[in-house]
Amino acid sequence: MIERPRRLRANKQIRGLCRETRLSASSLILPLFAKDGSNIKSEIPSLDGQYHYSADRICEGVERSLEAGVDKFLLFGLPDHKDEHGSQAFAYDGIVQRALREIRSRFQDEVYLVTDVCMCEYTSHGHCGILNGQTVDNDKTLPYLERIAVSHALAGADMVAPSDMMDGRVDAMRCALDENGFENVPIMSYAAKYASSFYGPFRDAAGSAPSFGDRKSYQMDYHNVKEGLKEAMTDECEGADILMVKPALSYLDVVRLVAENTNLPVATYSVSGEYAMIKAAAKAGLIDEYGVMCESAVSMFRAGADILITYYANELAQAIKKGDIG
């Protein structure tokens, strides 16, 4: 035989040399949950190993990640007060704004801080925008998203990430940021965000479940692939700097399609349900948690992702350092 593909699988060194998909800890982003109150560090029941932090303790979570090799974070907020306009989302003393200032004052440029821009955690009804009766009013929501993005930039965010799925929000936020002197703050758009059952643990962790109905009128139908590309290309035209596909593992075909049709970096979010399933199956003794964590992360990069948002960021960074992946 002339062709013996096994020659390039003979040992760890040759497998590493010929690896097609390579991971770096610099491409990982860890979600962090900031919660109103003080002296809070409490494990999230639905997300084993993840925590709610008050602003005065959130630096503990950041420090732990820096030790693991992760220096990029996506911040979510859990306010004590909610109202129909989500006013704490853009308040100067809102929980995300306070957390940003705490982290920035402690770590300066050691970290890169991304903020989720949405209203579902802040509205009394749990929807991602301003209501008109029982319907989310797209155009009335846009000015509120602009205010949130600008307030985050003022508090020290390096990047903003709109997850609301309102039409035209990237253009609106880009204009608002530019008009307020933040033309160099990038937008990572949740471009193809599907109405998914994989969000369950997150909605418990963030207290963001809608009080009525669902989000299928603005998040995407999981039957559709071409529509995901349409959303991504629209956001690119509106000024997005990075395009995200969410969720990740069940949407690798969408990741691939977007990656093949843009020159922008592509992110994907390995969401709470994916994380929780691995944790639960491992606790039941059905799978090797470490191995499945590594394999599933590689699949996302193999599909075309350049950036991975994951609750396993710290563990993956250590796996890369050990040479088990990467």
C-alpha positions, 0 to 999 in steps of 0.5 A: 500500500502506498496510501497509509493515512495511519502514518499521520496518527501514529503518536501524539506528536504527529497528530498535533503536527497535522491537526487541521482545527486548532484552538486557542484560549484567546478565542474563548469568552466566559459568561459572567452573571452580575447580581444586585446586592452585596457580598454575593457569590452563590452557585447557580443551581441550574448551571453547575460550577457557575455563579451569581456575583454582586458587583463587589465580588465579581472580580473574584470570578474574573481573577479565577478565569485569568489564572486559567488563561481566560481574559474575555468575559460576557456580562449579564445583569440580574437587577432587583427592580424590573419595570415595563421599560427595563430602566435598570438596563440603561441606568448609570447605577445599573448592575452591569454598569457597576460591575463594569466599573469594578472590573475595569478599576481592578484589572484595567486592560488585562481583560476584555469586557463584552456586554449583552444588550437586551431587555429581557432580564430587566423588564417586568414582563420578561420580553426583549423589548417594549410592549404594544399590547401583547406584542413587542414593538420593534421600532419603539424598542430601538431607542432603548437598545441605543441607550443601553449600549451607550451606557455600557460603553460609558461604564467601560465595556470594550464591546457590546453584543445585542441579543434582542433580535429586533430588526435594525438594531445593529444600525441603530446602536452603531449610530448611537455609539458613534454619535457619543464618541464610541466609534471604536467600540465594536458590535458583536451581533447575535445575528442568527439567534434561534428560538431554542429549548436549549436556553432553559437553564439560562432563563432560570439563572438570569430570571429572564423567562417571559411572563406570557407567550414566547419569543418566536415572533422575534427569535428565529425558527429553528427549521430555517437555515437560509433565514439565518444567513439573511439575518447575518448578512443584514447585520453585516450591512448594518455595521456589525463587526462580529456575527454570532450564531446561537445556540452552537451544537445543534446549529453547526450547519448555520455556523458553517454557512455564515462562515462561508459567506462573510469575511467577518469573524464568526462567534458561536455561543455554546448555551446553558442547555448544552452545558447542563446536558454534559454536566448531567450526563457526566454525573449519571456516569454516562459520558466522560465530561472532559472528553465530551467538553473537548470534542464538542468545542472542537466541533464548533471551531471545525464548523467555522467558528473563530470565537466560542462563548462557553461556560466551559471557557476556564476548563477548555483553556486548561485543556488547551494548555495541556495539549489535549486540544488546541 
